[in-house]
């Protein structure tokens, strides 16, 4: 009755994790920043920069991986008849969760995907970020157990589900109309970094191809770095976790083989050594991802399947990136930004507020 | 006829939480779970199986799934 989806089997999700881990490490070799082969938060931040939503000159590039994630998922969802336009489950709450998820991630300097890739590259600071991520998800599971729920989504017009995929296609077209020009920080309406992480990228076609492939596979397998820990804490299930562990191990071995493994805490690429704020930033991000029902990658994949609420979360993250750099909330390799601590505290309180007040039954 | 859980419009983990809550309350019997996305369908079946509840039937209609799980 239903065609068997091999990607949701144990070996399926492990295989997807291995592929993502290998290609993420290879993307670094092909030009992406250190330990940042794929980072959904960093890359959405670069997209925000390319659009001029923030003026941090070192992080401006329209990352084709992000475009590929959404479009790859869209293609898989269309082929396997899983594209469903839906929305209406507390969009404003999801938007703000996206804003604070991004701010928290940028205090750590990475999303859960990059936390794994940083660890796989030998960056010990990632351990504090991962512990923070798990702590944030753990806090969110208490709300889930006591009835936290953002409400049901509803079917809507097919065209509504196409809005984010079409936007991403538009971004890709912009990249073709206004391609990067050597030595120029602007091409038409798009900004391009001349130095810093934003200037480091694999060739467009490779980034796009890997993005499409990952988007396709992740849609089929439901790969989610937040769900991995949530399901472990909530249900003692290791299904999604096995995929994330496969990513970590595959990226580690790939790094090791191609000489990208450099263990230590100091002078790691695009990272700082303030353990407490690496931890606290990811507590906020972990709570926000968990309360919104998916890691930043999964939100892009769900948006590709027609989930308008996930699309709103993604736009919230891009907005959060703009705010994080405009307000000095984002960290840099020198350490946290001037207002990073205040932002983490506000983000934490916001997530608590959402968790406590949006429960269907009392604790 | 067993109890029915309506998890349509909900994303994981809610459908799984609702199913597991009901499973622990019922202990055995038949349970029908309604979901409207594939991830929820797969997760509910996987979570039920981990508790010894097996899927006995699944019907698909208009983008929705009616999953019956049971334990003797």
HADDOCK unambig.tbl for C-alpha pairs under 7 A between the chains (distance, minus, plus):
assign (segid A and resid 152 and name CA) (segid B and resid 9 and name CA) 4.51 0.50 0.50
assign (segid A and resid 152 and name CA) (segid B and resid 10 and name CA) 5.14 0.50 0.50
assign (segid A and resid 153 and name CA) (segid B and resid 9 and name CA) 4.60 0.50 0.50
assign (segid A and resid 153 and name CA) (segid B and resid 10 and name CA) 6.52 0.50 0.50
assign (segid A and resid 154 and name CA) (segid B and resid 9 and name CA) 5.92 0.50 0.50
assign (segid A and resid 222 and name CA) (segid B and resid 39 and name CA) 6.82 0.50 0.50
assign (segid A and resid 293 and name CA) (segid B and resid 12 and name CA) 6.88 0.50 0.50
